[in-house]
């Protein structure tokens, strides 16, 4: 997923940080805006969902 996002948006993204955590936390943020939260939705993103969310946000 990370590789897909970077490949699709290499000219728009200057930095990407992955922060390992526990307890089932999985969030995607762009410029401080929360785009996806596993704890809120109770699931991981579907295929292509994370990439689409990032594309819409940048």
C-alpha positions in Angstrom: 0.0 0.0 0.0 2.8 2.4 0.9 4.7 1.7 -2.2 1.6 2.2 -4.4 0.9 5.6 -2.8 4.5 6.7 -3.2 4.6 5.5 -6.8 1.3 7.2 -7.8 2.1 10.5 -6.0 5.9 10.8 -6.1 5.7 14.4 -7.3 3.1 15.5 -4.7 4.5 13.7 -1.6 7.8 15.0 -0.1 7.6 12.9 3.0 5.8 9.8 4.3 6.1 8.5 7.9 5.1 5.0 9.0 4.7 4.7 12.8 4.5 1.2 14.1 2.0 0.8 17.0 0.0 -1.8 18.7 -3.6 -2.4 19.8 -5.0 -2.5 16.3 -4.4 1.1 15.4 -4.3 1.9 11.7 -4.7 5.5 10.6 -4.0 7.4 7.4 -3.4 11.1 7.7 -2.5 13.7 5.1 -1.3 17.1 6.2 -2.7 16.4 9.7 -6.2 15.5 8.4 -7.4 12.0 9.3 -8.5 10.2 6.2 -9.0 6.7 7.6 -9.2 5.2 11.0 -9.5 1.5 11.7 -10.7 2.1 15.2 -13.6 4.3 13.9 -14.6 2.0 11.0 -13.7 -1.3 12.6 -11.8 -2.5 9.5 -8.7 -2.2 7.4 -9.0 -0.3 4.1 -10.2 -2.3 1.1 -7.9 -2.8 -1.9 -7.2 0.6 -3.5 -9.2 2.5 -0.8 -6.1 4.1 0.9 -4.6 5.1 -2.4 -7.9 6.7 -3.5 -8.2 8.6 -0.1 -4.7 10.0 -0.5 -5.3 10.9 -4.1 -8.5 12.9 -3.2 -6.6 14.7 -0.4 -3.6 15.9 -2.3 
